[in-house]
Amino acid sequence: MLDELLGRAELKARIEELEEEKRHLERRAEAEEERRSEAASERQDAEKEVNRLEDRVTELEDRVRRLGGDEESELDFRGTEDLRGERLTEVLSRLESFETGPEGAFSAAVSDDVPDDAAEAFGDRAALVRRAGPCVCLTDDAGLVSVALDAPTPPDPFAEWGKEFRLERSWFVPAEPVRVALVRSDLFALGVYDGDSLTLVDDVESDVMNAHSKGGFSQARFERRRDEQVDNHLDRAKEMLAAHEDAADGLVVLGERTVLGEFRERADRVATVDASGDPEESLREAVREFWTTRLYRL
């Protein structure tokens, strides 16, 4: 009676309605959150499956190349070696000093397919050129030299005979200082590399959520928060690149495959590397990995 006289009964009824509406909205929000969480998990599972299948396809393609014929399956490299620094300079100097008669030295830059000229020049070793590709391959008409080089910045495909091998040092080390950047989802480091020494120009590190644990954020909220953090970090990295455009000509961006796509239009070349540690250490490791030339003795 007193509640009715004071008007509280109507208010209490309205409060109950609002409480019920709130519970309904909470249930809807929870259902939507659960749906997003399941979608995020399914996306992660799909990405893992795609990566697994890509690795499997690469493995099978390599097996097909190696087992394409009985003769080819028996072929193998006489040896391989990673070249950098003084050792790279020494090997390139030896190859550059090789001279023969007119049309006695064969040079080619091949991608995934071996052109007919290269296949004819290398004969039954052409299968090894295909396995080493993309590469720069060299041989001579007497069979004294037969090698392939996995150049960090290879030229456009070509194939030619001459009195000496066609080699350019810029395929293996920068001819002029070049900007080189390492980008990860939580780290960005920018430096200048002249083929001998690396100078760190600037760097930025960001706090990015690395793993989702039980409790706290839902999976969906975690994904959204982390994506926002990564996007903010990449924006800071792009601003840093723009601020140091005059540090050197050219730009090579190295780093995680998942974020490299953000820099493809800005860079002359991008490549995936596995570099960890603090900014300067990571950048040096990335530069060392990228500008290492694999030598294949065919």
N, C-alpha and C positions, 0 to 999 in steps of 0.2 A: 504494500500500500504506500509506504513512504517513498519507495523508489519511483512509483508511478507519479506521486505528487510532485516529486522533485525533477521528473523527466529523465531519471537515470535508467529506467527500464529500457527506453528506446535506445539510449546510448549503449547500454550493455548488449542489446541485440545487434546493433550496428558493429560493435567491436567483435562479436562472435562471427559475424559475416565476413568482416575483414580478415580475421584470423584464419577462417576457412579458405578464403581466397588466397591468402599468403601461403598457406600450406599447399594449396593446389599449384601455385606458381613455383614453389620450391621443388615440388615433385616433377614439374615440367623441366625446370632448370637442371635437376639431377639427371633426368632422362636424356636431355640434350647433351649434358657433359659426358655422360656415359657413351652416347653415340659418337661424340667427337673423339673420345679416348680410344674407342674401338677402331675408328677410322684412322687415327694416328698410328695405332699399333699395326693395323693392316698395311698402312703405307710403309712403315719401317720394315715389315716382313717382306713386302713386295720389293723394296729397294735391295734388301739382302739377297733375295732370290735372283734379281736382275744381275747383281754383281757376281753371284755364284755362277750363273749361266754364262756371263761374259767370259769369266775365267775358264769355264769348261769349253766354250767355243774356241777360245784362243789355244787351249791345250790340244783340242782335236784338230784344228787347222794345222798346227805345227806337226802333229803326228801324221796328218795326211801328206804334208810336204816331205816329211822324212821317209815315209813309207810309200811314196808314189811309184817306186820301182825297186827291184832287188838291188840294182847297181847303186841307185841313189841312197838307199837305206844303209849301205856299207860305207858311204862317204862320211868323213868327219873332219873338223878343223885340225890342222897340224898343231895349233895352239892359239890361245887368246891372251891378251894382256891389256890392262888398263893404263892409259898414258896420260900424264899430266906434268906440268912443270918442265924441268930439264930433260926428262926422258922423252916427253912429247916433242920438244924442240930437236932433240938428237935424231929421233926417228924421221921426222918431217924433213930434216936436212939431208939425211941419207937418200930419201925418196926423191927430193928435189935435185940432187946431184946426179941422178941416173940419166944417162944419155945413150942414145942408140942411133941407128941410121934412120932416114926418113920413114915415117909410118911404122916404126918399130915398137913404140910404147903406147899402150892402150889405157885410156882413162874413161871412167863413166861414173855418173851419179844416178843411182837407181832408187826407186821407191819400193812398192810391194811387188811389182812385176819386173822381170829381167828382160830388157829389150833384145831383139834378135842379134844385134851387133855384139852385145856383151855375152850372150849365150854362145856365140860362135868363137869369141876371143878366149873364153874360159873353158870351153869344151865340157867335159864331164864334171868340172868343178863349178859349173854355173848353178847347180843345185845349192852349193854352199853360199854363193852370192845371194841367192834368194832367201836363204835362212838368215843371213847377216843383215839384209835390207830392213829399212832404208839405209844406204851406205854409199860411200865413195870407194870404188874398187879399181885396182890397178894391176896390170900384168904386161908382159912383153912377148914378142914373137918367139923368143927362145925359151920362155918359161922360167927365167931366172927369178922373176918377181911375181908373186901372186898373193895379194893381200886385199882386205877390205877394211875400211875405217868408218866407224860410227861417229860421224861429225856432229858436234852439238848444234851448229847452225848450217845445215847442208845447203848447197846451191840447188837451183832448179835442175831437173833431170837433163843429162846430156850423155853422149857417147862419141868418142873420137880417137883416132890414131894420130900420133905425132912423133917427133924425135925425142921428146921428154914427157914426163907425166904432168898433167894439169892439176896443180894443187895451189890453193890459196890459204895462207895462214888464218885469214878471217873466218874460215869455216870452222876452225878449231879453237882460236882465242880471239878476243876482240881486237880489231885493228886500231880502234880509237876508244877512249873511255866511254863506258855505257852505263846507264842507270840499271840497276838490278834490284828487284823487290822480292821479298819473301812475304807471302800472305797466308795466314791461318785464320781460323774463325775467331781466335782470341789474340792474335799477334800480327803486327805489320812492321817490317823493317825495310828501310830504303838505303841503298849505298851506291857507290860508284866503283866499278871494276875496270881496270885498265889492262887486264890480261896477266898481270903480275901481282898487284896488291889490291886490296879491297878497303875502301874507306866508308865507314858508317856515316850516313847523312842525318837520318832521323828515324825514330821508331815510336810505336804506340802499342800499349797492351791494354786489353779490356777484360773486365770480369764477365765471363760468359758461363752460364750453367752448363756443366759437362755431363751430368747423368741424373736420371730421375730415380728417386728412391721412394719406397712406400711411405705413405703419410704426407702431410703437407699438401703441395699442389697436386691436382689431378694430372694425368698424362697429357690431356689436351691443353690445360693451362700451362704446363711445363713447356710443351712444344711452342706455344704462342710466345711465351716470355723469352725463350731461348732464341727463337727466330728474330724477335725484335732486338735483342741484344746483339746478335750477329749482324743484322742490318745496320744498326747504329755504328758498330765497329768498322764495317766496310765503308760506310760514309766518311768516317774519320780518315780511313786509309786513302780514299780518293781525294779528299781535301789536302792531305799531305803530299800526294803525288803532284797535284796542281800547284802547290806552293813551291815545289822544287823542280819545275819543268826545265829550268836552265842549268841544272847541276851537270848534265851531260846529254849528248844526243843519243837517241835510241832508248828502248826500254824492254827489258826481259823480266817477266813476272813468273816466279816459281812458287810452289806451295801445294796446298790441299786441293784435290780435284773438285771438291764440293763448292769451293768459292772462286776458283780460277775463272769461271765463266763471266764473272763480274768485270774482268779486266781484259778480256780478249780483244775488244775493240780499241783499247788504249795501248796495248803492247805490240811490239814487233814479233814477239815469240813468247809462248807460255809453255810450261812443262810441270808435271807433277814431280815433287821431290818429297823425301821423308826427312825433315830437319826438325830437331827438338833442342830445347835449351833456351837460354836468354836470347834477346833479339840479335845481338852481334854474333854470338856463337852460332845461332841458327842460320843467320844469313851466310856466314862463312861456310858452314856445312853445305848449304844449298848451292852456293857458287862452286864449291869443290865437286859436288855430285854432278851438276849440270855440265860444267866445262871439263869433264873427263871423257877422253876418247877411247872407245874399245877397239883394239886392233885384233883382227881375225887373220890368221895365217891360213890361206886356202890350200 
